[in-house]
Amino acid sequence: MSNLSKPKAVIGIGNTLRRDDGVGILVLDRLVKRYAKVVANGRSPLPDFFDFGTASFDLVHKLERYTRVLIIDAVDCGNVPGEVRIFSLEEAVCEVKEGMTSTHELDLKGLFELVRRFDIKTEIVVAGIQVEDVSFGEGLSAAVEGRLPEIVKTIEQYIKIM
């Protein structure tokens, strides 16, 4: 199968036990439920959806099966909590500050390094959602929770054009 005929994928990453860090998983869950209705109506082919939680190294192997992948993840770029920024994986690496720790087994910087090392040709885009609180606990902060419908809509609009 040629690379151009491979499907697209949307992957949620996050730790739901670290408050806003779980926003990628929660957004993915809402998208899956919304797109399940679209599939039931027999509309155009949709991307595959995957929940990768805290991003194991298996994610790298999954990436190479697709032409385009959208990764939904929490980021801390100093933006307004709940703000969505969509950027390439390479741009995401530039946002990672030195000494910054991740609650993921594989953070965006590590993912980028593996993609380069294994020469994966997949176009990878990140929907980064600004966090407010990544302390231990369940549930999103009020600021991110309040913007969840807007976050889902923004990402859904991107999926339509990817």
Buried (B, 14 or more C-beta within 10 A) or exposed (E): EEEEEBEBBBBBBBBBEBBBBBBBBBBBBBBBEEBEEEEEEEEEEBBBBBBBBBBEEEBBEBBBBBBBBBBBBBBBBEBEBBBBBBBEBEBBBEBBEEEEEBBBBBBBBBBBEBBEEEEBEBBBBBBBBBBBBBEEBEEBBEBBBEBBEEBBEBBBEBBEEB
